[in-house]
């Protein structure tokens, strides 16, 4: 008889400093799909769901996938949104019996009633299915993993890459452990080590730096008897909660000191290298000066506006960097996305080719990264912002910027959108008539994910802290709930 597996995907990364709550509309803006729709849209892409389905086919599982729901990073999730997206899981859970449950979570959800969204999901689920049915969870390595999450799920496995290119493979790894647990071959639990930091020194990036050696150590430890998976989580620092910070998880055969030593050794290394920062963060004027000098002969200068990354819950409308590059006269450049649905609505009635003057960006928190910027430019593209990705992360998956405008201003093509997404795929420019490979300078709002697709184009990459919501100046954000001391705040 086939093993019966219940699965659901419910994902959000919550920036508690973002003033806009995450409502059901934000889930609908990214994706809110029932099980059949999710399998059609996501079941053969770089997703945990695809990895689950791969493993399920291998072992002849009967999988009931009930929902895939994700909202773009933003403010706290409302009770209504939380209850709506978790209801299909809870309803299906009561329809068992189930041999196992597979959950695709992020690990950094905060709601307006609970600091530990994933813990709340697991608590509610355990209340229905009881304490013994195995639960496997996949996580983003920017999870703030709580003690409750480890107490309530036997298996927790995070992606091993940042940029995240091993999402499907992570789904397979976790599902294989669930298979072994359901058949009684193993009896895992997950141990957790934590350090009092907001995040790993480099946000967990794995293309270079100390995380490479840490993951090599983790893979070596996984060859030991009774060690099934090791997850190293860089954490999500823009969450003012008690259990913030980097963690090392060891999914293993019991809570022996040998397994604890593994997680503590890796966690100690994160702490000991807490000052080993790889990026150099330039001011907007330093960045603009570098762009002015760059001729593009070796390839585009890629500039990441780190602190205005919508992928970490920033507003995406900061203008300080745009103002600086305009003032110094940077040419043959593109900039995007600038999140400004009001400007897009204003321009949507104009024909392509129209010359317009208006204020753009800076409408949410002008003190963070710059206020509205008046520009005069030519509308170069107008329409629906649907994108189908082609790169290592987004390949084949759909995203929507909503109504979208490209405005050419003094040599810079500005991509103005209605729905916030970070830049992580070339198609997010190319779909709208912007060829980043042909530009001398490409300015994009992202921290690290952009590297998966844009590095091959780059003559050079530089990082800018424009002072927006995800600034590295953590003390300016006014943390109140994190423990004291927490590095680098205290």
C-alpha positions as a Markdown table, in Angstrom:
| # | Residue | x | y | z |
|---|---|---|---|---|
| 1 | Unk | 0.0 | 0.0 | 0.0 |
| 2 | Unk | 1.3 | 3.5 | -0.9 |
| 3 | Unk | 2.5 | 5.8 | 1.8 |
| 4 | Unk | 0.1 | 8.7 | 2.3 |
| 5 | Unk | 1.9 | 12.1 | 2.5 |
| 6 | Unk | 0.3 | 15.4 | 3.1 |
| 7 | Unk | 2.2 | 18.5 | 1.8 |
| 8 | Unk | 1.8 | 22.2 | 1.8 |
| 9 | Unk | 3.9 | 25.3 | 0.9 |
| 10 | Unk | 3.4 | 28.4 | 3.0 |
| 11 | Unk | 6.3 | 30.9 | 2.9 |
| 12 | Unk | 7.0 | 34.4 | 4.1 |
| 13 | Unk | 10.1 | 36.3 | 5.1 |
| 14 | Unk | 8.9 | 39.1 | 7.5 |
| 15 | Unk | 10.7 | 42.4 | 7.9 |
| 16 | Unk | 9.2 | 43.7 | 11.1 |
| 17 | Unk | 10.4 | 47.2 | 10.4 |
| 18 | Unk | 8.3 | 47.4 | 7.2 |
| 19 | Unk | 5.2 | 49.4 | 8.0 |
| 20 | Unk | 2.9 | 47.7 | 5.5 |
| 21 | Unk | 1.3 | 44.5 | 6.8 |
| 22 | Unk | 1.3 | 41.4 | 4.6 |
| 23 | Unk | -2.3 | 40.7 | 3.7 |
| 24 | Unk | -4.0 | 38.1 | 1.6 |
| 25 | Unk | -3.5 | 40.4 | -1.4 |
| 26 | Unk | 0.3 | 40.1 | -1.2 |
| 27 | Unk | 0.0 | 36.3 | -1.3 |
| 28 | Unk | -2.2 | 36.6 | -4.3 |
| 29 | Unk | 0.3 | 39.0 | -5.9 |
| 30 | Unk | 3.1 | 36.4 | -5.7 |
| 31 | Unk | 1.2 | 33.1 | -5.7 |
| 32 | Unk | -1.7 | 31.5 | -3.9 |
| 33 | Unk | -2.4 | 28.2 | -5.6 |
| 34 | Unk | -4.4 | 25.1 | -4.7 |
| 35 | Unk | -2.6 | 21.8 | -5.0 |
| 36 | Unk | -3.4 | 21.0 | -8.6 |
| 37 | Unk | -2.5 | 24.5 | -9.8 |
| 38 | Unk | 0.7 | 24.4 | -7.8 |
| 39 | Unk | 1.8 | 21.2 | -9.3 |
| 40 | Unk | 1.1 | 22.5 | -12.8 |
| 41 | Unk | 3.0 | 25.8 | -12.2 |
| 42 | Unk | 5.8 | 24.7 | -9.9 |
| 43 | Unk | 6.0 | 20.9 | -10.0 |
| 44 | Unk | 8.9 | 20.7 | -12.6 |
| 45 | Unk | 10.9 | 23.8 | -11.7 |
| 46 | Unk | 13.6 | 24.7 | -9.2 |
| 47 | Unk | 11.2 | 24.3 | -6.3 |
| 48 | Unk | 10.9 | 22.2 | -3.1 |
| 49 | Unk | 7.7 | 20.9 | -4.5 |
| 50 | Unk | 9.4 | 19.5 | -7.6 |
| 51 | Unk | 11.9 | 17.7 | -5.3 |
| 52 | Unk | 9.1 | 16.3 | -3.2 |
| 53 | Unk | 7.3 | 15.0 | -6.4 |
| 54 | Unk | 10.6 | 13.5 | -7.7 |
| 55 | Unk | 11.0 | 11.5 | -4.5 |
| 56 | Unk | 7.4 | 10.6 | -4.2 |
| 57 | Unk | 7.5 | 9.1 | -7.7 |
| 58 | Unk | 10.6 | 7.1 | -6.8 |
| 59 | Unk | 8.9 | 5.6 | -3.8 |
| 60 | Unk | 5.3 | 5.3 | -5.0 |
| 61 | Unk | 3.9 | 7.8 | -2.5 |
| 62 | Unk | 0.3 | 9.0 | -2.6 |
| 63 | Unk | 0.9 | 12.8 | -2.2 |
| 64 | Unk | -1.9 | 15.2 | -1.3 |
| 65 | Unk | -0.5 | 18.7 | -1.9 |
| 66 | Unk | -3.1 | 21.1 | -0.7 |
| 67 | Unk | -1.6 | 24.6 | -1.2 |
| 68 | Unk | 1.3 | 26.7 | -2.4 |
| 69 | Unk | 1.2 | 30.2 | -0.9 |
| 70 | Unk | 3.9 | 32.8 | -0.8 |
| 71 | Unk | 4.0 | 36.6 | -0.4 |
| 72 | Unk | 6.9 | 38.8 | -1.2 |
| 73 | Unk | 9.0 | 39.8 | 1.8 |
| 74 | Unk | 7.2 | 42.6 | 3.8 |
| 75 | Unk | 5.6 | 43.5 | 7.1 |
| 76 | Unk | 4.0 | 41.3 | 9.6 |
| 77 | Unk | 1.5 | 38.8 | 8.3 |
| 78 | Unk | -2.1 | 39.5 | 9.3 |
| 79 | Unk | -4.2 | 37.0 | 11.2 |
| 80 | Unk | -6.7 | 36.9 | 8.3 |
| 81 | Unk | -3.9 | 36.0 | 5.8 |
| 82 | Unk | -2.3 | 33.5 | 8.1 |
| 83 | Unk | -5.6 | 31.7 | 8.8 |
| 84 | Unk | -6.6 | 31.7 | 5.2 |
| 85 | Unk | -3.3 | 30.2 | 3.8 |
| 86 | Unk | -3.0 | 27.6 | 6.6 |
| 87 | Unk | -6.7 | 26.5 | 6.6 |
| 88 | Unk | -6.3 | 24.0 | 3.7 |
| 89 | Unk | -3.5 | 22.3 | 5.5 |
| 90 | Unk | -5.4 | 22.0 | 8.8 |
| 91 | Unk | -8.5 | 20.8 | 7.0 |
| 92 | Unk | -6.6 | 18.1 | 5.1 |
| 93 | Unk | -4.7 | 17.1 | 8.2 |
| 94 | Unk | -7.9 | 16.0 | 9.9 |
| 95 | Unk | -8.8 | 13.8 | 6.9 |
| 96 | Unk | -5.9 | 11.3 | 7.6 |
| 97 | Unk | -4.5 | 8.9 | 8.4 |
| 98 | Unk | -1.2 | 10.2 | 7.1 |
| 99 | Unk | 2.1 | 8.4 | 7.2 |
| 100 | Unk | 4.0 | 11.7 | 7.0 |
| 101 | Unk | 3.8 | 15.5 | 6.4 |
| 102 | Unk | 6.1 | 17.5 | 4.1 |
| 103 | Unk | 6.1 | 21.3 | 4.7 |
| 104 | Unk | 7.8 | 23.9 | 2.5 |
| 105 | Unk | 8.3 | 26.9 | 4.8 |
| 106 | Unk | 10.7 | 29.8 | 4.8 |
| 107 | Unk | 11.5 | 30.0 | 8.5 |
| 108 | Unk | 11.3 | 33.8 | 9.1 |
| 109 | Unk | 7.6 | 34.4 | 9.3 |
| 110 | Unk | 6.3 | 36.9 | 11.9 |
| 111 | Unk | 2.6 | 37.5 | 12.3 |
| 112 | Unk | 0.6 | 40.3 | 13.9 |
| 113 | Unk | -0.2 | 37.9 | 16.8 |
| 114 | Unk | 2.9 | 35.6 | 17.0 |
| 115 | Unk | 6.6 | 36.1 | 16.5 |
| 116 | Unk | 7.1 | 32.5 | 15.3 |
| 117 | Unk | 4.9 | 31.9 | 12.3 |
| 118 | Unk | 6.3 | 28.6 | 11.4 |
| 119 | Unk | 6.2 | 27.4 | 15.0 |
| 120 | Unk | 2.5 | 28.4 | 15.0 |
| 121 | Unk | 1.9 | 26.4 | 11.9 |
| 122 | Unk | 3.6 | 23.3 | 13.4 |
| 123 | Unk | 1.8 | 23.7 | 16.8 |
| 124 | Unk | -1.6 | 23.9 | 15.0 |
| 125 | Unk | -0.7 | 20.9 | 12.9 |
| 126 | Unk | 0.4 | 18.8 | 15.8 |
| 127 | Unk | -2.9 | 19.6 | 17.6 |
| 128 | Unk | -4.6 | 17.8 | 14.7 |
| 129 | Unk | -2.3 | 14.9 | 13.8 |
| 130 | Unk | -0.7 | 14.2 | 17.2 |
| 131 | Unk | 2.9 | 14.0 | 18.3 |
| 132 | Unk | 4.1 | 10.9 | 16.4 |
| 133 | Unk | 3.5 | 11.4 | 12.6 |
| 134 | Unk | 6.8 | 12.5 | 11.1 |
| 135 | Unk | 7.0 | 16.0 | 9.7 |
| 136 | Unk | 9.7 | 17.1 | 7.3 |
| 137 | Unk | 10.3 | 20.8 | 6.7 |
| 138 | Unk | 12.4 | 22.6 | 4.1 |
| 139 | Unk | 13.7 | 26.0 | 5.0 |
| 140 | Unk | 15.4 | 29.0 | 3.4 |
| 141 | Unk | 18.8 | 29.5 | 5.0 |
| 142 | Unk | 17.7 | 33.0 | 6.0 |
| 143 | Unk | 15.4 | 31.3 | 8.5 |
| 144 | Unk | 15.4 | 32.4 | 12.1 |
| 145 | Unk | 14.9 | 28.9 | 13.4 |
| 146 | Unk | 13.2 | 28.7 | 16.8 |
| 147 | Unk | 13.4 | 26.0 | 19.4 |
| 148 | Unk | 9.7 | 25.3 | 18.9 |
| 149 | Unk | 10.3 | 24.5 | 15.2 |
| 150 | Unk | 12.9 | 21.9 | 16.2 |
| 151 | Unk | 10.7 | 20.5 | 18.9 |
| 152 | Unk | 7.7 | 20.1 | 16.7 |
| 153 | Unk | 9.3 | 18.7 | 13.5 |
| 154 | Unk | 11.6 | 15.8 | 13.3 |
| 155 | Unk | 13.3 | 16.8 | 10.1 |
| 156 | Unk | 14.4 | 20.3 | 9.1 |
| 157 | Unk | 16.6 | 20.8 | 6.0 |
| 158 | Unk | 17.7 | 24.2 | 4.6 |
| 159 | Unk | 19.0 | 25.1 | 1.1 |
| 160 | Unk | 22.8 | 25.0 | 1.0 |
| 161 | Unk | 23.3 | 27.8 | -1.4 |
| 162 | Unk | 22.9 | 31.6 | -1.5 |
| 163 | Unk | 22.0 | 32.5 | -4.2 |
| 164 | Unk | 19.5 | 29.7 | -3.8 |
| 165 | Unk | 20.1 | 27.4 | -6.7 |
| 166 | Unk | 19.6 | 24.0 | -5.0 |
| 167 | Unk | 16.0 | 24.4 | -4.0 |
| 168 | Unk | 14.7 | 21.3 | -5.9 |
| 169 | Unk | 17.6 | 19.3 | -4.6 |
| 170 | Unk | 16.8 | 20.3 | -1.0 |
| 171 | Unk | 13.3 | 19.1 | -1.5 |
| 172 | Unk | 14.6 | 15.7 | -2.5 |
| 173 | Unk | 17.0 | 15.5 | 0.4 |
| 174 | Unk | 14.3 | 16.3 | 2.9 |
| 175 | Unk | 11.8 | 13.9 | 1.2 |
| 176 | Unk | 14.3 | 11.0 | 1.2 |
| 177 | Unk | 14.7 | 11.5 | 5.0 |
| 178 | Unk | 10.9 | 11.5 | 5.4 |
| 179 | Unk | 10.8 | 8.2 | 3.4 |
| 180 | Unk | 13.4 | 6.6 | 5.7 |
| 181 | Unk | 11.5 | 7.8 | 8.7 |
| 182 | Unk | 8.1 | 6.7 | 7.6 |
| 183 | Unk | 9.4 | 3.2 | 6.9 |
| 184 | Unk | 11.0 | 3.0 | 10.3 |
| 185 | Unk | 14.6 | 2.9 | 9.0 |
| 186 | Unk | 15.6 | 6.0 | 11.0 |
| 187 | Unk | 14.1 | 7.9 | 14.0 |
| 188 | Unk | 15.4 | 11.4 | 13.6 |
| 189 | Unk | 15.2 | 14.6 | 15.6 |
| 190 | Unk | 16.8 | 18.0 | 14.9 |
| 191 | Unk | 19.2 | 19.7 | 17.3 |
| 192 | Unk | 19.8 | 23.4 | 17.2 |
| 193 | Unk | 22.8 | 25.6 | 18.1 |
| 194 | Unk | 22.4 | 29.4 | 18.0 |
| 195 | Unk | 24.7 | 32.4 | 18.5 |
| 196 | Unk | 23.7 | 35.9 | 19.8 |
| 197 | Unk | 24.0 | 37.7 | 16.4 |
| 198 | Unk | 21.6 | 39.3 | 14.0 |
| 199 | Unk | 23.0 | 37.4 | 11.1 |
| 200 | Unk | 26.1 | 35.6 | 9.9 |
| 201 | Unk | 28.7 | 38.1 | 8.8 |
| 202 | Unk | 27.9 | 37.8 | 5.1 |
| 203 | Unk | 24.2 | 36.9 | 5.3 |
| 204 | Unk | 25.2 | 33.3 | 4.5 |
| 205 | Unk | 26.5 | 33.9 | 1.0 |
| 206 | Unk | 28.0 | 30.7 | -0.4 |
| 207 | Unk | 29.7 | 31.8 | -3.7 |
| 208 | Unk | 32.8 | 32.7 | -1.7 |
| 209 | Unk | 34.0 | 33.2 | 1.9 |
| 210 | Unk | 33.7 | 31.2 | 5.1 |
| 211 | Unk | 30.4 | 29.5 | 4.3 |
| 212 | Unk | 32.2 | 27.4 | 1.6 |
| 213 | Unk | 34.4 | 25.8 | 4.2 |
| 214 | Unk | 31.5 | 25.4 | 6.7 |
| 215 | Unk | 29.4 | 23.6 | 4.2 |
| 216 | Unk | 32.4 | 21.3 | 3.3 |
| 217 | Unk | 32.6 | 20.5 | 7.0 |
| 218 | Unk | 28.9 | 19.9 | 7.1 |
| 219 | Unk | 29.0 | 17.5 | 4.2 |
| 220 | Unk | 31.9 | 15.6 | 5.8 |
| 221 | Unk | 30.0 | 15.4 | 9.1 |
| 222 | Unk | 27.0 | 14.0 | 7.2 |
| 223 | Unk | 29.0 | 10.9 | 6.3 |
| 224 | Unk | 29.1 | 9.9 | 10.0 |
| 225 | Unk | 26.7 | 7.3 | 11.3 |
| 226 | Unk | 23.4 | 8.8 | 12.6 |
| 227 | Unk | 23.9 | 12.2 | 11.0 |
| 228 | Unk | 21.3 | 12.7 | 8.3 |
| 229 | Unk | 21.4 | 16.4 | 7.5 |
| 230 | Unk | 23.2 | 19.6 | 8.6 |
| 231 | Unk | 21.7 | 23.0 | 7.9 |
| 232 | Unk | 23.6 | 26.3 | 8.3 |
| 233 | Unk | 21.3 | 29.2 | 8.5 |
| 234 | Unk | 22.7 | 32.8 | 8.2 |
| 235 | Unk | 19.4 | 34.2 | 9.6 |
| 236 | Unk | 17.2 | 37.1 | 8.7 |
| 237 | Unk | 18.3 | 40.2 | 10.6 |
| 238 | Unk | 15.4 | 42.5 | 9.8 |
| 239 | Unk | 13.2 | 40.8 | 12.4 |
| 240 | Unk | 12.9 | 42.4 | 15.8 |
| 241 | Unk | 12.1 | 39.2 | 17.7 |
| 242 | Unk | 13.6 | 37.2 | 20.5 |
| 243 | Unk | 14.8 | 34.2 | 18.5 |
| 244 | Unk | 16.6 | 36.1 | 15.8 |
| 245 | Unk | 20.0 | 35.0 | 14.5 |
| 246 | Unk | 22.2 | 32.3 | 12.9 |
| 247 | Unk | 21.6 | 28.7 | 13.7 |
| 248 | Unk | 23.1 | 25.3 | 12.9 |
| 249 | Unk | 20.7 | 22.4 | 12.7 |
| 250 | Unk | 21.8 | 18.7 | 12.9 |
| 251 | Unk | 19.1 | 16.3 | 11.9 |
| 252 | Unk | 20.3 | 13.1 | 13.6 |
| 253 | Unk | 19.6 | 9.9 | 15.5 |
| 254 | Unk | 19.0 | 11.3 | 19.0 |
| 255 | Unk | 20.4 | 14.0 | 21.2 |
| 256 | Unk | 23.9 | 12.6 | 21.9 |
| 257 | Unk | 26.8 | 14.9 | 22.8 |
| 258 | Unk | 28.6 | 13.8 | 19.6 |
| 259 | Unk | 25.9 | 15.4 | 17.5 |
| 260 | Unk | 25.7 | 18.5 | 19.7 |
| 261 | Unk | 29.5 | 19.0 | 19.3 |
| 262 | Unk | 29.0 | 19.1 | 15.5 |
| 263 | Unk | 26.4 | 21.9 | 15.7 |
| 264 | Unk | 28.4 | 23.8 | 18.3 |
| 265 | Unk | 31.6 | 23.6 | 16.3 |
| 266 | Unk | 30.0 | 25.1 | 13.3 |
| 267 | Unk | 28.1 | 27.7 | 15.3 |
| 268 | Unk | 31.4 | 28.7 | 17.1 |
| 269 | Unk | 33.0 | 29.3 | 13.7 |
| 270 | Unk | 30.1 | 31.6 | 12.7 |
| 271 | Unk | 30.7 | 33.6 | 16.0 |
| 272 | Unk | 34.5 | 33.6 | 15.7 |
| 273 | Unk | 34.3 | 35.0 | 12.2 |
| 274 | Unk | 31.6 | 37.6 | 13.0 |
| 275 | Unk | 33.8 | 40.5 | 11.8 |
| 276 | Unk | 34.9 | 38.8 | 8.5 |
| 277 | Unk | 32.8 | 40.9 | 6.1 |
| 278 | Unk | 33.3 | 40.2 | 2.4 |
| 279 | Unk | 31.4 | 43.1 | 0.8 |
| 280 | Unk | 32.6 | 46.7 | 0.8 |
| 281 | Unk | 29.6 | 48.9 | 1.1 |
| 282 | Unk | 29.9 | 52.2 | -0.8 |
| 283 | Unk | 27.8 | 55.3 | -0.2 |
| 284 | Unk | 25.6 | 56.5 | -3.0 |
| 285 | Unk | 28.1 | 59.2 | -4.0 |
| 286 | Unk | 31.0 | 56.8 | -4.0 |
| 287 | Unk | 28.9 | 54.5 | -6.1 |
| 288 | Unk | 27.9 | 57.2 | -8.5 |
| 289 | Unk | 31.6 | 58.3 | -8.9 |
| 290 | Unk | 32.6 | 54.7 | -9.8 |
| 291 | Unk | 29.8 | 54.5 | -12.3 |
| 292 | Unk | 30.8 | 57.7 | -13.9 |
| 293 | Unk | 34.3 | 56.4 | -14.5 |
| 294 | Unk | 33.2 | 53.0 | -15.9 |
| 295 | Unk | 33.2 | 52.8 | -19.7 |
| 296 | Unk | 31.7 | 49.3 | -20.0 |
| 297 | Unk | 34.4 | 47.9 | -22.3 |
| 298 | Unk | 35.0 | 44.9 | -20.0 |
| 299 | Unk | 31.3 | 44.4 | -19.5 |
| 300 | Unk | 28.7 | 46.3 | -17.4 |
| 301 | Unk | 29.3 | 47.6 | -14.0 |
| 302 | Unk | 26.7 | 45.9 | -11.8 |
| 303 | Unk | 25.6 | 47.9 | -8.9 |
| 304 | Unk | 23.5 | 46.3 | -6.1 |
| 305 | Unk | 21.4 | 48.7 | -4.0 |
| 306 | Unk | 21.8 | 46.3 | -1.1 |
| 307 | Unk | 19.7 | 48.2 | 1.5 |
| 308 | Unk | 16.7 | 48.8 | -0.8 |
| 309 | Unk | 16.3 | 45.1 | -1.6 |
| 310 | Unk | 12.6 | 44.1 | -1.9 |
| 311 | Unk | 13.7 | 40.6 | -1.4 |
| 312 | Unk | 14.4 | 41.4 | 2.3 |
| 313 | Unk | 11.3 | 43.5 | 2.8 |
| 314 | Unk | 12.6 | 46.9 | 1.9 |
| 315 | Unk | 10.2 | 49.2 | 0.1 |
| 316 | Unk | 12.1 | 49.3 | -3.2 |
| 317 | Unk | 11.3 | 52.9 | -3.7 |
| 318 | Unk | 14.5 | 54.6 | -2.4 |
| 319 | Unk | 15.8 | 57.3 | -4.7 |
| 320 | Unk | 19.2 | 58.5 | -3.2 |
| 321 | Unk | 21.2 | 56.3 | -5.5 |
| 322 | Unk | 19.2 | 57.1 | -8.6 |
| 323 | Unk | 19.5 | 60.8 | -7.8 |
| 324 | Unk | 23.3 | 60.5 | -7.4 |
| 325 | Unk | 23.9 | 58.7 | -10.7 |
| 326 | Unk | 21.6 | 61.2 | -12.5 |
| 327 | Unk | 23.5 | 64.2 | -11.0 |
| 328 | Unk | 26.9 | 62.9 | -12.1 |
| 329 | Unk | 25.6 | 62.1 | -15.6 |
| 330 | Unk | 25.9 | 58.4 | -15.8 |
| 331 | Unk | 25.0 | 57.2 | -19.3 |
| 332 | Unk | 23.9 | 54.0 | -21.0 |
| 333 | Unk | 22.5 | 52.6 | -17.8 |
| 334 | Unk | 19.4 | 50.9 | -16.4 |
| 335 | Unk | 17.9 | 51.0 | -13.0 |
| 336 | Unk | 15.3 | 48.7 | -11.4 |
| 337 | Unk | 13.0 | 48.0 | -10.1 |
| 338 | Unk | 11.7 | 51.2 | -8.6 |
| 339 | Unk | 8.4 | 50.4 | -6.8 |
| 340 | Unk | 5.9 | 53.2 | -7.4 |
| 341 | Unk | 2.4 | 52.1 | -8.3 |
| 342 | Unk | 1.2 | 55.7 | -8.2 |
| 343 | Unk | 3.7 | 56.8 | -10.8 |
| 344 | Unk | 2.8 | 53.8 | -13.0 |
| 345 | Unk | -0.9 | 54.6 | -12.8 |
| 346 | Unk | -0.2 | 58.2 | -13.7 |
| 347 | Unk | 1.9 | 57.2 | -16.7 |
| 348 | Unk | -0.3 | 54.3 | -17.9 |
| 349 | Unk | -2.6 | 56.6 | -19.9 |
| 350 | Unk | 0.3 | 58.1 | -21.9 |
| 351 | Unk | 1.5 | 56.7 | -25.2 |
| 352 | Unk | 4.9 | 55.2 | -25.6 |
| 353 | Unk | 7.2 | 57.9 | -26.8 |
| 354 | Unk | 5.5 | 60.6 | -24.7 |
| 355 | Unk | 7.7 | 63.1 | -22.8 |
| 356 | Unk | 6.6 | 63.4 | -19.2 |
| 357 | Unk | 7.6 | 65.2 | -16.0 |
| 358 | Unk | 6.6 | 63.8 | -12.6 |
| 359 | Unk | 7.9 | 62.7 | -9.2 |
| 360 | Unk | 8.9 | 59.1 | -8.8 |
| 361 | Unk | 9.8 | 56.9 | -5.8 |
| 362 | Unk | 10.4 | 57.8 | -2.2 |
| 363 | Unk | 6.8 | 57.8 | -1.2 |
| 364 | Unk | 6.9 | 55.4 | 1.7 |
| 365 | Unk | 9.7 | 56.5 | 4.1 |
| 366 | Unk | 11.7 | 59.4 | 2.6 |
| 367 | Unk | 14.0 | 59.4 | 5.5 |
| 368 | Unk | 15.2 | 55.9 | 4.5 |
| 369 | Unk | 17.0 | 56.1 | 1.2 |
| 370 | Unk | 15.5 | 59.3 | -0.2 |
| 371 | Unk | 12.2 | 60.9 | -1.0 |
| 372 | Unk | 10.3 | 61.6 | -4.3 |
| 373 | Unk | 12.6 | 62.6 | -7.2 |
| 374 | Unk | 11.3 | 64.9 | -9.9 |
| 375 | Unk | 12.4 | 63.7 | -13.4 |
| 376 | Unk | 11.6 | 64.4 | -17.0 |
| 377 | Unk | 11.8 | 61.4 | -19.4 |
| 378 | Unk | 10.4 | 59.5 | -22.3 |
| 379 | Unk | 8.1 | 56.5 | -21.8 |
| 380 | Unk | 9.9 | 53.6 | -23.6 |
| 381 | Unk | 7.6 | 50.7 | -22.5 |
| 382 | Unk | 4.2 | 50.3 | -20.9 |
| 383 | Unk | 2.1 | 47.3 | -20.0 |
| 384 | Unk | 1.7 | 44.2 | -17.9 |
| 385 | Unk | 4.7 | 43.3 | -15.8 |
| 386 | Unk | 4.5 | 39.5 | -16.2 |
| 387 | Unk | 7.9 | 37.8 | -16.3 |
| 388 | Unk | 8.9 | 34.2 | -16.9 |
| 389 | Unk | 12.4 | 33.7 | -15.7 |
| 390 | Unk | 15.2 | 32.0 | -17.5 |
| 391 | Unk | 18.0 | 32.0 | -14.9 |
| 392 | Unk | 19.3 | 29.6 | -12.3 |
| 393 | Unk | 16.8 | 30.6 | -9.6 |
| 394 | Unk | 13.7 | 31.7 | -11.5 |
| 395 | Unk | 14.0 | 29.6 | -14.6 |
| 396 | Unk | 10.5 | 28.8 | -16.0 |
| 397 | Unk | 8.7 | 30.3 | -13.0 |
| 398 | Unk | 6.4 | 33.3 | -13.3 |
| 399 | Unk | 6.6 | 36.6 | -11.4 |
| 400 | Unk | 4.6 | 39.7 | -12.0 |
| 401 | Unk | 5.6 | 43.3 | -11.4 |
| 402 | Unk | 2.0 | 44.4 | -12.0 |
| 403 | Unk | 1.5 | 47.4 | -14.3 |
| 404 | Unk | 4.9 | 48.5 | -15.4 |
| 405 | Unk | 6.6 | 51.4 | -17.1 |
| 406 | Unk | 10.1 | 52.0 | -18.5 |
| 407 | Unk | 11.0 | 55.6 | -18.3 |
| 408 | Unk | 14.2 | 56.9 | -20.1 |
| 409 | Unk | 15.7 | 59.7 | -18.1 |
| 410 | Unk | 19.0 | 61.4 | -19.1 |
| 411 | Unk | 20.6 | 58.2 | -20.3 |
| 412 | Unk | 19.1 | 55.8 | -17.7 |
| 413 | Unk | 16.3 | 53.4 | -18.4 |
| 414 | Unk | 14.3 | 53.2 | -15.2 |
| 415 | Unk | 12.0 | 50.2 | -14.6 |
| 416 | Unk | 9.1 | 51.4 | -12.6 |
| 417 | Unk | 6.8 | 48.7 | -11.2 |
| 418 | Unk | 3.6 | 48.3 | -9.1 |
| 419 | Unk | 4.5 | 45.0 | -7.3 |
| 420 | Unk | 7.8 | 44.7 | -5.4 |
| 421 | Unk | 10.3 | 42.0 | -6.5 |
| 422 | Unk | 14.1 | 41.9 | -6.2 |
| 423 | Unk | 16.2 | 41.5 | -9.3 |
| 424 | Unk | 17.4 | 38.0 | -9.7 |
| 425 | Unk | 16.8 | 37.1 | -13.4 |
| 426 | Unk | 17.9 | 38.8 | -16.6 |
| 427 | Unk | 14.3 | 38.5 | -17.9 |
| 428 | Unk | 13.2 | 41.0 | -15.3 |
| 429 | Unk | 14.9 | 43.6 | -17.5 |
| 430 | Unk | 14.8 | 41.9 | -20.9 |
| 431 | Unk | 11.0 | 41.4 | -20.9 |
| 432 | Unk | 10.6 | 45.2 | -20.9 |
| 433 | Unk | 13.0 | 46.0 | -23.7 |
| 434 | Unk | 16.1 | 46.6 | -21.6 |
| 435 | Unk | 19.2 | 44.6 | -22.5 |
| 436 | Unk | 21.5 | 44.6 | -19.5 |
| 437 | Unk | 24.3 | 43.1 | -21.5 |
| 438 | Unk | 24.4 | 46.1 | -23.7 |
| 439 | Unk | 24.5 | 48.6 | -20.9 |
| 440 | Unk | 27.6 | 50.2 | -19.4 |
| 441 | Unk | 26.0 | 50.3 | -15.9 |
| 442 | Unk | 23.3 | 48.1 | -14.5 |
| 443 | Unk | 21.8 | 49.2 | -11.1 |
| 444 | Unk | 19.5 | 46.7 | -9.4 |
| 445 | Unk | 17.8 | 46.3 | -6.1 |
| 446 | Unk | 19.1 | 43.1 | -4.6 |
| 447 | Unk | 21.6 | 41.8 | -2.0 |
| 448 | Unk | 23.0 | 38.6 | -3.3 |
| 449 | Unk | 20.5 | 36.6 | -5.5 |
| 450 | Unk | 21.3 | 38.8 | -8.5 |
| 451 | Unk | 24.7 | 37.1 | -8.7 |
| 452 | Unk | 23.2 | 33.9 | -10.0 |
| 453 | Unk | 22.2 | 35.5 | -13.3 |
| 454 | Unk | 24.1 | 38.7 | -13.6 |
| 455 | Unk | 27.7 | 37.7 | -12.6 |
| 456 | Unk | 28.4 | 36.3 | -16.1 |
| 457 | Unk | 27.7 | 39.7 | -17.6 |
| 458 | Unk | 29.6 | 41.8 | -15.1 |
| 459 | Unk | 32.9 | 43.6 | -15.7 |
| 460 | Unk | 32.7 | 44.5 | -12.1 |
| 461 | Unk | 30.3 | 44.3 | -9.2 |
| 462 | Unk | 29.9 | 46.9 | -6.4 |
| 463 | Unk | 27.6 | 47.1 | -3.5 |
| 464 | Unk | 25.8 | 50.2 | -2.3 |
| 465 | Unk | 24.2 | 50.9 | 1.1 |
| 466 | Unk | 21.8 | 53.7 | 0.1 |
| 467 | Unk | 20.4 | 54.1 | 3.7 |
| 468 | Unk | 17.1 | 52.3 | 2.9 |
| 469 | Unk | 15.2 | 50.0 | 5.2 |
| 470 | Unk | 17.7 | 47.1 | 5.0 |
| 471 | Unk | 20.7 | 49.3 | 5.8 |
| 472 | Unk | 23.7 | 47.7 | 7.5 |
| 473 | Unk | 23.4 | 50.5 | 10.1 |
| 474 | Unk | 21.3 | 48.2 | 12.3 |
| 475 | Unk | 21.4 | 50.6 | 15.3 |
| 476 | Unk | 19.4 | 53.1 | 13.3 |
| 477 | Unk | 16.4 | 50.7 | 13.1 |
| 478 | Unk | 15.5 | 50.8 | 16.7 |
| 479 | Unk | 15.4 | 47.1 | 17.8 |
| 480 | Unk | 13.4 | 46.6 | 20.9 |
| 481 | Unk | 12.7 | 42.9 | 21.3 |
| 482 | Unk | 16.0 | 41.1 | 20.5 |
| 483 | Unk | 18.0 | 39.8 | 23.5 |
| 484 | Unk | 20.8 | 41.8 | 24.9 |
| 485 | Unk | 23.6 | 41.5 | 24.1 |
| 486 | Unk | 23.1 | 40.7 | 20.4 |
| 487 | Unk | 26.0 | 41.4 | 18.0 |
| 488 | Unk | 26.5 | 43.9 | 16.5 |
| 489 | Unk | 23.9 | 46.0 | 18.4 |
| 490 | Unk | 25.5 | 45.6 | 21.8 |
